[in-house]
């Protein structure tokens, strides 16, 4: 597919050709567009709202303002509320903080792994959950 056909498909899908796609070389434009549509736009086993909330959390950790804006707007487009967005960011903050703490203190990984699995098994039995 030539560049103009890819651009036409982008306009049909997005209403415009994003400027960052104009930077992609001809040799990979069609592949990058197909991959973008499949991963970023199409539905999968994870509903798009949840994928975008994950994207917001990741962009908060990586401190990418482009990704933060993109995933926030798409999360809203897919029905995410401000409370859900805040919760995703708060979860990312907590995860990154604990990661810093246990990595910085060099907590024994095998002990950590055993404790996590043991705790999950305890909760499963307590709640009567299989798995």
N, CA, C and O atoms as a printed pandas DataFrame, in Angstrom:
     atom_number atom_name residue_name chain_id  residue_number  x_coord  y_coord  z_coord
0              1         N          UNK        A               1    0.860   -1.175    0.000
1              2        CA          UNK        A               1    0.000    0.000    0.000
2              3         C          UNK        A               1    0.904    1.235    0.000
3              4         O          UNK        A               1    1.845    1.323    0.789
4              5         N          UNK        A               2    0.618    2.167   -0.871
5              6        CA          UNK        A               2    1.462    3.362   -0.923
6              7         C          UNK        A               2    1.060    4.358    0.170
7              8         O          UNK        A               2    0.016    4.216    0.807
8              9         N          UNK        A               3    1.896    5.346    0.366
9             10        CA          UNK        A               3    1.721    6.328    1.444
10            11         C          UNK        A               3    0.345    6.992    1.390
11            12         O          UNK        A               3   -0.298    7.151    2.428
12            13         N          UNK        A               4   -0.111    7.375    0.223
13            14        CA          UNK        A               4   -1.407    8.062    0.125
14            15         C          UNK        A               4   -2.572    7.161    0.520
15            16         O          UNK        A               4   -3.549    7.633    1.102
16            17         N          UNK        A               5   -2.478    5.882    0.213
17            18        CA          UNK        A               5   -3.530    4.955    0.625
18            19         C          UNK        A               5   -3.537    4.782    2.137
19            20         O          UNK        A               5   -4.602    4.716    2.752
20            21         N          UNK        A               6   -2.350    4.709    2.740
21            22        CA          UNK        A               6   -2.265    4.609    4.200
22            23         C          UNK        A               6   -2.824    5.886    4.821
23            24         O          UNK        A               6   -3.592    5.828    5.781
24            25         N          UNK        A               7   -2.445    7.023    4.279
25            26        CA          UNK        A               7   -2.961    8.303    4.787
26            27         C          UNK        A               7   -4.479    8.373    4.660
27            28         O          UNK        A               7   -5.155    8.865    5.563
28            29         N          UNK        A               8   -5.013    7.888    3.555
29            30        CA          UNK        A               8   -6.463    7.881    3.357
30            31         C          UNK        A               8   -7.147    7.034    4.436
31            32         O          UNK        A               8   -8.189    7.419    4.968
32            33         N          UNK        A               9   -6.555    5.884    4.752
33            34        CA          UNK        A               9   -7.105    5.025    5.798
34            35         C          UNK        A               9   -7.016    5.710    7.168
35            36         O          UNK        A               9   -7.927    5.590    7.987
36            37         N          UNK        A              10   -5.927    6.420    7.406
37            38        CA          UNK        A              10   -5.785    7.164    8.660
38            39         C          UNK        A              10   -6.859    8.239    8.781
39            40         O          UNK        A              10   -7.479    8.396    9.833
40            41         N          UNK        A              11   -7.071    8.977    7.694
41            42        CA          UNK        A              11   -8.108   10.018    7.722
42            43         C          UNK        A              11   -9.484    9.416    7.960
43            44         O          UNK        A              11  -10.295    9.991    8.685
44            45         N          UNK        A              12   -9.753    8.267    7.359
45            46        CA          UNK        A              12  -11.037    7.587    7.546
46            47         C          UNK        A              12  -11.201    7.140    8.997
47            48         O          UNK        A              12  -12.303    7.196    9.543
48            49         N          UNK        A              13  -10.115    6.698    9.621
49            50        CA          UNK        A              13  -10.153    6.174   10.987
50            51         C          UNK        A              13  -10.081    7.274   12.033
51            52         O          UNK        A              13  -10.812    7.239   13.023
52            53         N          UNK        A              14   -9.202    8.255   11.821
53            54        CA          UNK        A              14   -8.903    9.259   12.850
54            55         C          UNK        A              14   -9.364   10.677   12.521
55            56         O          UNK        A              14   -9.361   11.552   13.387
56            57         N          UNK        A              15   -9.754   10.900   11.279
57            58        CA          UNK        A              15  -10.160   12.240   10.871
58            59         C          UNK        A              15   -9.001   13.107   10.411
59            60         O          UNK        A              15   -9.200   14.242    9.977
60            61         N          UNK        A              16   -7.794   12.573   10.504
61            62        CA          UNK        A              16   -6.591   13.293   10.082
62            63         C          UNK        A              16   -5.430   12.321   10.003
63            64         O          UNK        A              16   -5.540   11.164   10.411
64            65         N          UNK        A              17   -4.311   12.805    9.471
65            66        CA          UNK        A              17   -3.070   12.035    9.469
66            67         C          UNK        A              17   -2.197   12.620   10.571
67            68         O          UNK        A              17   -1.727   13.749   10.439
68            69         N          UNK        A              18   -1.967   11.882   11.655
69            70        CA          UNK        A              18   -1.122   12.409   12.734
70            71         C          UNK        A              18    0.271   12.758   12.218
71            72         O          UNK        A              18    0.865   12.003   11.449
72            73         N          UNK        A              19    0.779   13.897   12.646
73            74        CA          UNK        A              19    2.074   14.375   12.148
74            75         C          UNK        A              19    3.199   13.397   12.442
75            76         O          UNK        A              19    4.148   13.311   11.662
76            77         N          UNK        A              20    3.122   12.659   13.542
77            78        CA          UNK        A              20    4.204   11.719   13.837
78            79         C          UNK        A              20    4.265   10.589   12.821
79            80         O          UNK        A              20    5.333   10.021   12.593
80            81         N          UNK        A              21    3.126   10.252   12.203
81            82        CA          UNK        A              21    3.143    9.229   11.158
82            83         C          UNK        A              21    3.788    9.759    9.881
83            84         O          UNK        A              21    4.281    8.976    9.069
84            85         N          UNK        A              22    3.789   11.057    9.698
85            86        CA          UNK        A              22    4.435   11.639    8.513
86            87         C          UNK        A              22    5.951   11.499    8.580
87            88         O          UNK        A              22    6.637   11.654    7.570
88            89         N          UNK        A              23    6.471   11.207    9.761
89            90        CA          UNK        A              23    7.912   11.016    9.941
90            91         C          UNK        A              23    8.363    9.587    9.662
91            92         O          UNK        A              23    9.557    9.332    9.503
92            93         N          UNK        A              24    7.410    8.650    9.603
93            94        CA          UNK        A              24    7.736    7.243    9.398
94            95         C          UNK        A              24    8.123    7.021    7.933
95            96         O          UNK        A              24    7.407    7.460    7.033
96            97         N          UNK        A              25    9.243    6.349    7.688
97            98        CA          UNK        A              25    9.673    6.105    6.306
98            99         C          UNK        A              25    8.667    5.277    5.506
99           100         O          UNK        A              25    7.911    4.485    6.067
100          101         N          UNK        A              26    8.671    5.471    4.207
101          102        CA          UNK        A              26    7.780    4.728    3.316
102          103         C          UNK        A              26    7.884    3.221    3.537
103          104         O          UNK        A              26    6.871    2.522    3.526
104          105         N          UNK        A              27    9.079    2.726    3.735
105          106        CA          UNK        A              27    9.316    1.284    3.838
106          107         C          UNK        A              27    8.581    0.642    5.010
107          108         O          UNK        A              27    8.284   -0.552    4.966
108          109         N          UNK        A              28    8.284    1.409    6.054
109          110        CA          UNK        A              28    7.643    0.815    7.239
110          111         C          UNK        A              28    6.311    1.448    7.596
111          112         O          UNK        A              28    5.684    1.047    8.576
112          113         N          UNK        A              29    5.866    2.424    6.826
113          114        CA          UNK        A              29    4.630    3.141    7.170
114          115         C          UNK        A              29    3.426    2.214    7.279
115          116         O          UNK        A              29    2.707    2.260    8.277
116          117         N          UNK        A              30    3.195    1.386    6.287
117          118        CA          UNK        A              30    2.022    0.507    6.313
118          119         C          UNK        A              30    2.084   -0.438    7.514
119          120         O          UNK        A              30    1.078   -0.640    8.194
120          121         N          UNK        A              31    3.242   -1.011    7.777
121          122        CA          UNK        A              31    3.409   -1.921    8.909
122          123         C          UNK        A              31    3.159   -1.195   10.229
123          124         O          UNK        A              31    2.452   -1.712   11.094
124          125         N          UNK        A              32    3.723   -0.016   10.389
125          126        CA          UNK        A              32    3.539    0.750   11.627
126          127         C          UNK        A              32    2.075    1.123   11.822
127          128         O          UNK        A              32    1.579    1.068   12.948
128          129         N          UNK        A              33    1.378    1.496   10.771
129          130        CA          UNK        A              33   -0.034    1.854   10.865
130          131         C          UNK        A              33   -0.876    0.639   11.249
131          132         O          UNK        A              33   -1.747    0.728   12.114
132          133         N          UNK        A              34   -0.610   -0.506   10.593
133          134        CA          UNK        A              34   -1.360   -1.732   10.928
134          135         C          UNK        A              34   -1.138   -2.116   12.388
135          136         O          UNK        A              34   -2.086   -2.472   13.089
136          137         N          UNK        A              35    0.106   -2.045   12.844
137          138        CA          UNK        A              35    0.423   -2.390   14.226
138          139         C          UNK        A              35   -0.233   -1.397   15.191
139          140         O          UNK        A              35   -0.785   -1.804   16.213
140          141         N          UNK        A              36   -0.178   -0.109   14.877
141          142        CA          UNK        A              36   -0.815    0.917   15.701
142          143         C          UNK        A              36   -2.309    0.640   15.833
143          144         O          UNK        A              36   -2.850    0.658   16.939
144          145         N          UNK        A              37   -2.971    0.388   14.719
145          146        CA          UNK        A              37   -4.411    0.102   14.767
146          147         C          UNK        A              37   -4.702   -1.124   15.612
147          148         O          UNK        A              37   -5.611   -1.111   16.442
148          149         N          UNK        A              38   -3.931   -2.182   15.401
149          150        CA          UNK        A              38   -4.187   -3.426   16.114
150          151         C          UNK        A              38   -3.976   -3.264   17.615
151          152         O          UNK        A              38   -4.815   -3.696   18.405
152          153         N          UNK        A              39   -2.885   -2.657   18.012
153          154        CA          UNK        A              39   -2.546   -2.564   19.430
154          155         C          UNK        A              39   -3.271   -1.414   20.127
155          156         O          UNK        A              39   -3.757   -1.574   21.247
156          157         N          UNK        A              40   -3.343   -0.272   19.477
157          158        CA          UNK        A              40   -3.865    0.928   20.126
158          159         C          UNK        A              40   -5.370    1.133   19.967
159          160         O          UNK        A              40   -6.010    1.706   20.849
160          161         N          UNK        A              41   -5.936    0.678   18.863
161          162        CA          UNK        A              41   -7.324    1.048   18.570
162          163         C          UNK        A              41   -8.325   -0.106   18.590
163          164         O          UNK        A              41   -9.473    0.070   18.999
164          165         N          UNK        A              42   -7.898   -1.261   18.157
165          166        CA          UNK        A              42   -8.846   -2.370   18.057
166          167         C          UNK        A              42   -9.104   -3.003   19.420
167          168         O          UNK        A              42   -8.279   -2.913   20.330
168          169         N          UNK        A              43  -10.242   -3.632   19.542
169          170        CA          UNK        A              43  -10.561   -4.313   20.789
170          171         C          UNK        A              43   -9.771   -5.615   20.872
171          172         O          UNK        A              43   -9.424   -6.225   19.860
172          173         N          UNK        A              44   -9.504   -6.013   22.095
173          174        CA          UNK        A              44   -8.779   -7.260   22.335
174          175         C          UNK        A              44   -9.359   -7.896   23.585
175          176         O          UNK        A              44  -10.447   -7.518   24.019
176          177         N          UNK        A              45   -8.663   -8.846   24.167
177          178        CA          UNK        A              45   -9.164   -9.487   25.376
178          179         C          UNK        A              45   -9.223   -8.502   26.545
179          180         O          UNK        A              45   -9.973   -8.714   27.497
180          181         N          UNK        A              46   -8.442   -7.438   26.478
181          182        CA          UNK        A              46   -8.517   -6.370   27.482
182          183         C          UNK        A              46   -9.344   -5.241   26.868
183          184         O          UNK        A              46   -8.976   -4.718   25.816
184          185         N          UNK        A              47  -10.449   -4.857   27.499
185          186        CA          UNK        A              47  -11.259   -3.757   26.955
186          187         C          UNK        A              47  -10.426   -2.477   26.787
187          188         O          UNK        A              47   -9.530   -2.197   27.584
188          189         N          UNK        A              48  -10.735   -1.716   25.747
189          190        CA          UNK        A              48   -9.954   -0.521   25.424
190          191         C          UNK        A              48   -9.848    0.463   26.596
191          192         O          UNK        A              48   -8.802    1.085   26.785
192          193         N          UNK        A              49  -10.908    0.606   27.374
193          194        CA          UNK        A              49  -10.831    1.519   28.522
194          195         C          UNK        A              49   -9.722    1.092   29.477
195          196         O          UNK        A              49   -8.963    1.926   29.971
196          197         N          UNK        A              50   -9.635   -0.190   29.729
197          198        CA          UNK        A              50   -8.615   -0.688   30.659
198          199         C          UNK        A              50   -7.220   -0.596   30.050
199          200         O          UNK        A              50   -6.254   -0.292   30.750
200          201         N          UNK        A              51   -7.113   -0.861   28.740
201          202        CA          UNK        A              51   -5.810   -0.692   28.087
202          203         C          UNK        A              51   -5.337    0.749   28.216
203          204         O          UNK        A              51   -4.160    1.002   28.473
204          205         N          UNK        A              52   -6.251    1.685   28.037
205          206        CA          UNK        A              52   -5.868    3.103   28.131
206          207         C          UNK        A              52   -5.513    3.490   29.558
207          208         O          UNK        A              52   -4.607    4.297   29.765
208          209         N          UNK        A              53   -6.206    2.935   30.546
209          210        CA          UNK        A              53   -5.832    3.202   31.939
210          211         C          UNK        A              53   -4.442    2.642   32.244
211          212         O          UNK        A              53   -3.674    3.254   32.986
212          213         N          UNK        A              54   -4.122    1.491   31.679
213          214        CA          UNK        A              54   -2.762    0.950   31.801
214          215         C          UNK        A              54   -1.776    1.908   31.138
215          216         O          UNK        A              54   -0.708    2.190   31.681
216          217         N          UNK        A              55   -2.146    2.404   29.958
217          218        CA          UNK        A              55   -1.289    3.356   29.246
218          219         C          UNK        A              55   -1.037    4.622   30.045
219          220         O          UNK        A              55    0.075    5.150   30.046
220          221         N          UNK        A              56   -2.064    5.112   30.724
221          222        CA          UNK        A              56   -1.893    6.295   31.577
222          223         C          UNK        A              56   -0.904    5.992   32.690
223          224         O          UNK        A              56   -0.019    6.797   32.978
224          225         N          UNK        A              57   -1.053    4.836   33.310
225          226        CA          UNK        A              57   -0.145    4.457   34.401
226          227         C          UNK        A              57    1.290    4.353   33.902
227          228         O          UNK        A              57    2.211    4.855   34.546
228          229         N          UNK        A              58    1.484    3.708   32.763
229          230        CA          UNK        A              58    2.831    3.571   32.203
230          231         C          UNK        A              58    3.408    4.941   31.855
231          232         O          UNK        A              58    4.573    5.219   32.140
232          233         N          UNK        A              59    2.595    5.789   31.240
233          234        CA          UNK        A              59    3.106    7.110   30.852
234          235         C          UNK        A              59    3.455    7.956   32.069
235          236         O          UNK        A              59    4.350    8.799   32.007
236          237         N          UNK        A              60    2.752    7.735   33.174
237          238        CA          UNK        A              60    3.120    8.427   34.403
238          239         C          UNK        A              60    4.479    7.989   34.905
239          240         O          UNK        A              60    5.282    8.811   35.347
240          241         N          UNK        A              61    4.735    6.691   34.837
241          242        CA          UNK        A              61    6.018    6.149   35.278
242          243         C          UNK        A              61    7.142    6.600   34.353
243          244         O          UNK        A              61    8.214    6.987   34.819
244          245         N          UNK        A              62    6.900    6.550   33.044
245          246        CA          UNK        A              62    7.952    6.914   32.083
246          247         C          UNK        A              62    8.067    8.427   31.891
247          248         O          UNK        A              62    9.005    8.919   31.262
248          249         N          UNK        A              63    7.097    9.149   32.443
249          250        CA          UNK        A              63    7.070   10.607   32.366
250          251         C          UNK        A              63    7.023   11.127   30.917
251          252         O          UNK        A              63    7.658   12.123   30.569
252          253         N          UNK        A              64    6.245   10.411   30.093
253          254        CA          UNK        A              64    6.065   10.823   28.698
254          255         C          UNK        A              64    4.792   11.650   28.576
255          256         O          UNK        A              64    3.688   11.118   28.687
256          257         N          UNK        A              65    4.944   12.938   28.350
257          258        CA          UNK        A              65    3.761   13.805   28.279
258          259         C          UNK        A              65    2.910   13.512   27.049
259          260         O          UNK        A              65    1.694   13.698   27.083
260          261         N          UNK        A              66    3.530   13.058   25.970
261          262        CA          UNK        A              66    2.772   12.688   24.776
262          263         C          UNK        A              66    1.865   11.493   25.083
263          264         O          UNK        A              66    0.676   11.501   24.766
264          265         N          UNK        A              67    2.450   10.473   25.702
265          266        CA          UNK        A              67    1.686    9.264   26.042
266          267         C          UNK        A              67    0.616    9.574   27.082
267          268         O          UNK        A              67   -0.501    9.063   26.998
268          269         N          UNK        A              68    0.953   10.410   28.061
269          270        CA          UNK        A              68   -0.021   10.760   29.106
270          271         C          UNK        A              68   -1.238   11.428   28.471
271          272         O          UNK        A              68   -2.375   11.081   28.792
272          273         N          UNK        A              69   -1.007   12.377   27.580
273          274        CA          UNK        A              69   -2.113   13.060   26.912
274          275         C          UNK        A              69   -2.903   12.080   26.048
275          276         O          UNK        A              69   -4.130   12.027   26.127
276          277         N          UNK        A              70   -2.203   11.312   25.230
277          278        CA          UNK        A              70   -2.856   10.368   24.326
278          279         C          UNK        A              70   -3.730    9.372   25.101
279          280         O          UNK        A              70   -4.913    9.208   24.801
280          281         N          UNK        A              71   -3.139    8.719   26.086
281          282        CA          UNK        A              71   -3.885    7.680   26.799
282          283         C          UNK        A              71   -5.006    8.261   27.665
283          284         O          UNK        A              71   -6.043    7.619   27.835
284          285         N          UNK        A              72   -4.818    9.445   28.205
285          286        CA          UNK        A              72   -5.886   10.082   28.972
286          287         C          UNK        A              72   -7.076   10.396   28.073
287          288         O          UNK        A              72   -8.218   10.105   28.427
288          289         N          UNK        A              73   -6.814   10.983   26.924
289          290        CA          UNK        A              73   -7.907   11.328   26.010
290          291         C          UNK        A              73   -8.613   10.073   25.488
291          292         O          UNK        A              73   -9.840   10.052   25.380
292          293         N          UNK        A              74   -7.840    9.024   25.162
293          294        CA          UNK        A              74   -8.476    7.798   24.684
294          295         C          UNK        A              74   -9.196    7.051   25.800
295          296         O          UNK        A              74  -10.208    6.395   25.554
296          297         N          UNK        A              75   -8.684    7.146   27.022
297          298        CA          UNK        A              75   -9.404    6.540   28.150
298          299         C          UNK        A              75  -10.764    7.207   28.305
299          300         O          UNK        A              75  -11.775    6.528   28.486
300          301         N          UNK        A              76  -10.792    8.531   28.235
301          302        CA          UNK        A              76  -12.065    9.262   28.331
302          303         C          UNK        A              76  -12.981    8.898   27.167
303          304         O          UNK        A              76  -14.182    8.704   27.354
304          305         N          UNK        A              77  -12.408    8.805   25.957
305          306        CA          UNK        A              77  -13.176    8.430   24.776
306          307         C          UNK        A              77  -13.814    7.050   24.959
307          308         O          UNK        A              77  -14.901    6.782   24.446
308          309         N          UNK        A              78  -13.121    6.185   25.696
309          310        CA          UNK        A              78  -13.614    4.828   25.947
310          311         C          UNK        A              78  -14.366    4.708   27.263
311          312         O          UNK        A              78  -14.583    3.600   27.753
312          313         N          UNK        A              79  -14.770    5.843   27.845
313          314        CA          UNK        A              79  -15.660    5.821   28.990
314          315         C          UNK        A              79  -15.026    5.913   30.361
315          316         O          UNK        A              79  -15.729    5.780   31.363
316          317         N          UNK        A              80  -13.725    6.136   30.445
317          318        CA          UNK        A              80  -13.082    6.249   31.758
318          319         C          UNK        A              80  -13.485    7.553   32.440
319          320         O          UNK        A              80  -13.592    8.600   31.801
320          321         N          UNK        A              81  -13.702    7.471   33.722
321          322        CA          UNK        A              81  -14.039    8.656   34.514
322          323         C          UNK        A              81  -12.758    9.273   35.082
323          324         O          UNK        A              81  -11.696    8.650   35.075
324          325         N          UNK        A              82  -12.880   10.494   35.567
325          326        CA          UNK        A              82  -11.738   11.142   36.223
326          327         C          UNK        A              82  -11.281   10.327   37.425
327          328         O          UNK        A              82  -10.083   10.236   37.695
328          329         N          UNK        A              83  -12.229    9.731   38.152
329          330        CA          UNK        A              83  -11.880    8.916   39.323
330          331         C          UNK        A              83  -11.093    7.676   38.900
331          332         O          UNK        A              83  -10.144    7.290   39.582
332          333         N          UNK        A              84  -11.471    7.052   37.796
333          334        CA          UNK        A              84  -10.734    5.877   37.316
334          335         C          UNK        A              84   -9.328    6.261   36.863
335          336         O          UNK        A              84   -8.369    5.529   37.109
336          337         N          UNK        A              85   -9.212    7.398   36.207
337          338        CA          UNK        A              85   -7.898    7.873   35.761
338          339         C          UNK        A              85   -7.005    8.155   36.965
339          340         O          UNK        A              85   -5.837    7.769   36.978
340          341         N          UNK        A              86   -7.549    8.821   37.968
341          342        CA          UNK        A              86   -6.766    9.101   39.181
342          343         C          UNK        A              86   -6.358    7.811   39.866
343          344         O          UNK        A              86   -5.235    7.698   40.356
344          345         N          UNK        A              87   -7.251    6.843   39.907
345          346        CA          UNK        A              87   -6.951    5.565   40.547
346          347         C          UNK        A              87   -5.829    4.832   39.813
347          348         O          UNK        A              87   -4.955    4.243   40.449
348          349         N          UNK        A              88   -5.848    4.863   38.490
349          350        CA          UNK        A              88   -4.788    4.222   37.699
350          351         C          UNK        A              88   -3.441    4.875   37.980
351          352         O          UNK        A              88   -2.427    4.192   38.123
352          353         N          UNK        A              89   -3.439    6.209   38.059
353          354        CA          UNK        A              89   -2.193    6.935   38.330
354          355         C          UNK        A              89   -1.722    6.662   39.758
355          356         O          UNK        A              89   -0.529    6.490   40.004
356          357         N          UNK        A              90   -2.653    6.624   40.678
357          358        CA          UNK        A              90   -2.289    6.351   42.071
358          359         C          UNK        A              90   -1.719    4.942   42.208
359          360         O          UNK        A              90   -0.755    4.732   42.944
360          361         N          UNK        A              91   -2.308    3.981   41.508
361          362        CA          UNK        A              91   -1.796    2.614   41.530
362          363         C          UNK        A              91   -0.377    2.564   40.970
363          364         O          UNK        A              91    0.490    1.891   41.527
364          365         N          UNK        A              92   -0.139    3.282   39.863
365          366        CA          UNK        A              92    1.206    3.316   39.271
366          367         C          UNK        A              92    2.206    3.929   40.242
367          368         O          UNK        A              92    3.329    3.441   40.373
368          369         N          UNK        A              93    1.802    4.991   40.916
369          370        CA          UNK        A              93    2.666    5.643   41.913
370          371         C          UNK        A              93    3.019    4.670   43.027
371          372         O          UNK        A              93    4.176    4.581   43.437
372          373         N          UNK        A              94    2.030    3.946   43.513
373          374        CA          UNK        A              94    2.263    2.989   44.582
374          375         C          UNK        A              94    3.193    1.871   44.115
375          376         O          UNK        A              94    4.128    1.500   44.824
376          377         N          UNK        A              95    2.935    1.339   42.925
377          378        CA          UNK        A              95    3.768    0.258   42.394
378          379         C          UNK        A              95    5.214    0.713   42.199
379          380         O          UNK        A              95    6.154    0.003   42.557
380          381         N          UNK        A              96    5.374    1.899   41.632
381          382        CA          UNK        A              96    6.736    2.411   41.408
382          383         C          UNK        A              96    7.439    2.673   42.731
383          384         O          UNK        A              96    8.636    2.422   42.864
384          385         N          UNK        A              97    6.695    3.177   43.708
385          386        CA          UNK        A              97    7.286    3.448   45.016
386          387         C          UNK        A              97    7.755    2.180   45.704
387          388         O          UNK        A              97    8.866    2.123   46.232
388          389         N          UNK        A              98    6.894    1.154   45.696
389          390        CA          UNK        A              98    7.287   -0.108   46.313
390          391         C          UNK        A              98    8.418   -0.764   45.547
391          392         O          UNK        A              98    9.295   -1.380   46.152
392          393         N          UNK        A              99    8.415   -0.645   44.244
393          394        CA          UNK        A              99    9.511   -1.189   43.439
394          395         C          UNK        A              99   10.832   -0.531   43.828
395          396         O          UNK        A              99   11.849   -1.205   43.985
396          397         N          UNK        A             100   10.805    0.779   43.979
397          398        CA          UNK        A             100   12.006    1.502   44.396
398          399         C          UNK        A             100   12.475    1.024   45.760
399          400         O          UNK        A             100   13.665    0.794   45.974
400          401         N          UNK        A             101   11.545    0.881   46.663
401          402        CA          UNK        A             101   11.865    0.504   48.040
402          403         C          UNK        A             101   12.467   -0.901   48.125
403          404         O          UNK        A             101   13.544   -1.084   48.693
404          405         N          UNK        A             102   11.771   -1.892   47.559
405          406        CA          UNK        A             102   12.258   -3.265   47.722
406          407         C          UNK        A             102   13.484   -3.547   46.857
407          408         O          UNK        A             102   14.322   -4.368   47.229
408          409         N          UNK        A             103   13.601   -2.878   45.710
409          410        CA          UNK        A             103   14.815   -3.020   44.906
410          411         C          UNK        A             103   15.988   -2.316   45.558
411          412         O          UNK        A             103   17.098   -2.845   45.599
412          413         N          UNK        A             104   15.735   -1.119   46.069
413          414        CA          UNK        A             104   16.803   -0.358   46.724
414          415         C          UNK        A             104   17.351   -1.061   47.955
415          416         O          UNK        A             104   18.549   -1.005   48.232
416          417         N          UNK        A             105   16.464   -1.723   48.693
417          418        CA          UNK        A             105   16.895   -2.464   49.879
418          419         C          UNK        A             105   17.374   -3.874   49.542
419          420         O          UNK        A             105   17.849   -4.606   50.411
420          421         N          UNK        A             106   17.241   -4.242   48.265
421          422        CA          UNK        A             106   17.661   -5.549   47.774
422          423         C          UNK        A             106   17.024   -6.692   48.567
423          424         O          UNK        A             106   17.696   -7.624   49.009
424          425         N          UNK        A             107   15.700   -6.584   48.729
425          426        CA          UNK        A             107   14.940   -7.641   49.393
426          427         C          UNK        A             107   15.171   -8.944   48.623
427          428         O          UNK        A             107   15.167   -8.949   47.392
428          429         N          UNK        A             108   15.369  -10.030   49.337
429          430        CA          UNK        A             108   15.626  -11.326   48.710
430          431         C          UNK        A             108   14.439  -11.707   47.815
431          432         O          UNK        A             108   13.306  -11.807   48.285
432          433         N          UNK        A             109   14.714  -11.919   46.523
433          434        CA          UNK        A             109   13.649  -12.182   45.563
434          435         C          UNK        A             109   12.951  -13.508   45.831
435          436         O          UNK        A             109   11.726  -13.586   45.741
436          437         N          UNK        A             110   13.705  -14.550   46.157
437          438        CA          UNK        A             110   13.082  -15.848   46.402
438          439         C          UNK        A             110   12.138  -15.797   47.599
439          440         O          UNK        A             110   11.062  -16.395   47.572
440          441         N          UNK        A             111   12.540  -15.085   48.644
441          442        CA          UNK        A             111   11.671  -14.922   49.810
442          443         C          UNK        A             111   10.427  -14.129   49.424
443          444         O          UNK        A             111    9.312  -14.493   49.797
444          445         N          UNK        A             112   10.620  -13.053   48.682
445          446        CA          UNK        A             112    9.503  -12.219   48.230
446          447         C          UNK        A             112    8.523  -13.055   47.405
447          448         O          UNK        A             112    7.313  -13.003   47.625
448          449         N          UNK        A             113    9.052  -13.819   46.460
449          450        CA          UNK        A             113    8.218  -14.656   45.594
450          451         C          UNK        A             113    7.416  -15.654   46.425
451          452         O          UNK        A             113    6.219  -15.837   46.205
452          453         N          UNK        A             114    8.071  -16.285   47.362
453          454        CA          UNK        A             114    7.400  -17.259   48.225
454          455         C          UNK        A             114    6.302  -16.597   49.046
455          456         O          UNK        A             114    5.216  -17.156   49.195
456          457         N          UNK        A             115    6.576  -15.420   49.573
457          458        CA          UNK        A             115    5.580  -14.711   50.386
458          459         C          UNK        A             115    4.371  -14.288   49.558
459          460         O          UNK        A             115    3.235  -14.414   50.015
460          461         N          UNK        A             116    4.601  -13.792   48.357
461          462        CA          UNK        A             116    3.494  -13.376   47.496
462          463         C          UNK        A             116    2.614  -14.573   47.152
463          464         O          UNK        A             116    1.390  -14.505   47.261
464          465         N          UNK        A             117    3.235  -15.649   46.746
465          466        CA          UNK        A             117    2.457  -16.840   46.363
466          467         C          UNK        A             117    1.722  -17.434   47.562
467          468         O          UNK        A             117    0.579  -17.875   47.439
468          469         N          UNK        A             118    2.372  -17.443   48.706
469          470        CA          UNK        A             118    1.748  -17.953   49.918
470          471         C          UNK        A             118    0.549  -17.097   50.314
471          472         O          UNK        A             118   -0.502  -17.621   50.681
472          473         N          UNK        A             119    0.712  -15.796   50.238
473          474        CA          UNK        A             119   -0.369  -14.877   50.575
474          475         C          UNK        A             119   -1.547  -15.032   49.616
475          476         O          UNK        A             119   -2.701  -15.030   50.046
476          477         N          UNK        A             120   -1.264  -15.166   48.327
477          478        CA          UNK        A             120   -2.341  -15.352   47.346
478          479         C          UNK        A             120   -3.081  -16.659   47.597
479          480         O          UNK        A             120   -4.307  -16.710   47.493
480          481         N          UNK        A             121   -2.357  -17.694   47.921
481          482        CA          UNK        A             121   -2.992  -18.976   48.226
482          483         C          UNK        A             121   -3.875  -18.856   49.464
483          484         O          UNK        A             121   -4.980  -19.398   49.491
484          485         N          UNK        A             122   -3.400  -18.155   50.480
485          486        CA          UNK        A             122   -4.189  -17.931   51.698
486          487         C          UNK        A             122   -5.499  -17.214   51.369
487          488         O          UNK        A             122   -6.566  -17.611   51.838
488          489         N          UNK        A             123   -5.411  -16.162   50.564
489          490        CA          UNK        A             123   -6.612  -15.393   50.208
490          491         C          UNK        A             123   -7.559  -16.248   49.376
491          492         O          UNK        A             123   -8.771  -16.200   49.581
492          493         N          UNK        A             124   -7.023  -17.031   48.438
493          494        CA          UNK        A             124   -7.875  -17.913   47.640
494          495         C          UNK        A             124   -8.677  -18.856   48.539
495          496         O          UNK        A             124   -9.887  -19.008   48.372
496          497         N          UNK        A             125   -7.998  -19.479   49.480
497          498        CA          UNK        A             125   -8.677  -20.417   50.389
498          499         C          UNK        A             125   -9.689  -19.687   51.263
499          500         O          UNK        A             125  -10.807  -20.165   51.456
500          501         N          UNK        A             126   -9.304  -18.553   51.782
501          502        CA          UNK        A             126  -10.176  -17.761   52.658
502          503         C          UNK        A             126  -11.443  -17.315   51.907
503          504         O          UNK        A             126  -12.545  -17.349   52.455
504          505         N          UNK        A             127  -11.265  -16.899   50.656
505          506        CA          UNK        A             127  -12.383  -16.379   49.849
506          507         C          UNK        A             127  -13.076  -17.478   49.052
507          508         O          UNK        A             127  -14.116  -17.233   48.440
508          509         N          UNK        A             128  -12.515  -18.688   49.050
509          510        CA          UNK        A             128  -13.105  -19.781   48.291
510          511         C          UNK        A             128  -12.930  -19.614   46.798
511          512         O          UNK        A             128  -13.771  -20.060   46.017
512          513         N          UNK        A             129  -11.843  -18.974   46.395
513          514        CA          UNK        A             129  -11.565  -18.712   44.981
514          515         C          UNK        A             129  -10.645  -19.799   44.460
515          516         O          UNK        A             129   -9.680  -20.180   45.122
516          517         N          UNK        A             130  -10.954  -20.300   43.255
517          518        CA          UNK        A             130  -10.088  -21.307   42.626
518          519         C          UNK        A             130   -9.080  -20.601   41.747
519          520         O          UNK        A             130   -9.321  -19.492   41.272
520          521         N          UNK        A             131   -7.956  -21.246   41.534
521          522        CA          UNK        A             131   -7.019  -20.701   40.583
522          523         C          UNK        A             131   -5.672  -20.603   41.086
523          524         O          UNK        A             131   -4.777  -20.153   40.371
